[in-house]
C-alpha cells in the first residue's frame, strides 16, 4: 500500500469511523452496513464505501462490514495499535490544562516532556514531568526524540517554536495557538480551532432566529 | 431557503471556505475557481460546486466565483455578520485558558459570563467578568440569555452542566470535556477533540516508520 495516493481528507475521516466502530463493538454488534454507519456519522454510504476502498476489500455486497475486523484493520492503518510520545511546549494555563486532559493516555498518546520559558514554571513538577527550559528544546528532543509536538504558546512565538520542533525531528504538530502556522512538506500539522466549531453552529442559531444579542 | 434540507456536513465545511476566501480577499484576489479553492482545502471542485449549490447560484460556468460576493454571502448565511454571546462553565485552568484565548473576539464571539463551583474561583475577576456560582447557572441565563454555552468542566459533570444549559435556553454547546455527551434534537453540539486530530496524524507517522517509541 502506498500512502501517497490517499487523500488527506479520507485519512481525516478514518478516526471518526474508528470511534463509531469501537462504540458498536462495545455494544456487541458484529456487522454494520455502510448505510447505518453513514447514518450515524452524517456521511453517505457511498462515501464510506469509497473511503474504505482505498485500504482493501472489507465488505461483501449486501452483507455489511465485520465490525471487529474493520476496527482492527483501521486501527492498524492509523497506527493506533501502538504508543506515541509527545512533547508539550507551553506549560502555562492552557499547557497545564492539556497536561491534565484525561483523553490522551487511554488512546496511546503520552506527554513525556514539557517546556516553558517562564522562570516560575521551569523546574516545576507536573505529574510525572519536570518542566524544562524551552531554550533546551532542540537539545532535549535530539537526546530523547518524540513523535508529536503540542504547541500551547502565545501566537506571536508559535511559528518559532514549531520551527525548532521540526528541526529537532518532530514530524507531527498539534497547534493550539490561535494563529495560522506553516510546516514544511512531510510534516503533519493540525490546528485546534474552536472558532471553526462555533462558526458551524451559528448557521443553525441564525436559522432559528434565536439570537440573544442584537443583530450587529 | 429552508435550513432543514442542507446536510450538516455541508454546513461544517462552510466556515473553512469562509476562512480561505477571507485570505484570498486579503491578498486582493477578486475571482477564484472551484478548482483552486478545492486545491487549497483538499476538497474536489465538484464537492465545492455541490456544497455551494445549496445556497444559490454563485459562479458562472468557466468564470469562477467572485471572492467578495461569495464571502459576504457565506458569512451572512452562517450568521457571522453579527455578534454572539457565550457563557463559559468551568473557570479552572482550561476555562481560564479559554477566557484568555485571543481568537474569539475578532470573529464576533464574546464570553459574557463565567461560572464555577469552586469557592476559590467564585467571585474572582477574569478580565471584565466576575466568576459566578454555577449553582445559579440557570437563573443567571434566564435573566440574561446567551447564544452558546462553552463547557470546560471535568467529564463526570459535563452532561449535568449541559442539561442545565439546554433547560436555560442555550441552543448551541461547545464541549471541551473529554467525554461523549448528548443534547436534544434542535440543539447544536460540537466537541473539541484533540485525540481525533492526533489520530489523523499518526497514519502518516506510521507510514514514515519514524516512531520514536517502541511498537506496542
Interface residues (C-beta under 8 A of the other chain):
Chain A: X3 X7 X8 X9 X11 X12 X14 X15 X16 X18 X19 X42 X43 X77 X78 X79 X80 X81 X82 X83 X84 X85 X92 X93 X94 X96 X97 X98 X100 X101 X102 X103 X104 X107 X108 X109 X145 X146 X147 X148 X155 X171 X172 X174 X178 X188 X190 X192 X193 X194 X195 X196 X197 X198 X199 X200 X201 X202 X203 X204 X205 X206 X207 X208 X210 X211 X212 X213 X214 X215 X216
Chain B: X3 X7 X8 X9 X11 X12 X14 X15 X16 X18 X19 X42 X43 X77 X78 X79 X80 X81 X82 X83 X84 X85 X92 X93 X94 X96 X97 X98 X100 X101 X102 X103 X104 X107 X108 X109 X145 X146 X147 X148 X155 X171 X172 X174 X178 X188 X190 X192 X193 X194 X195 X196 X197 X198 X199 X200 X201 X202 X203 X204 X205 X206 X207 X208 X210 X211 X212 X213 X214 X215 X216
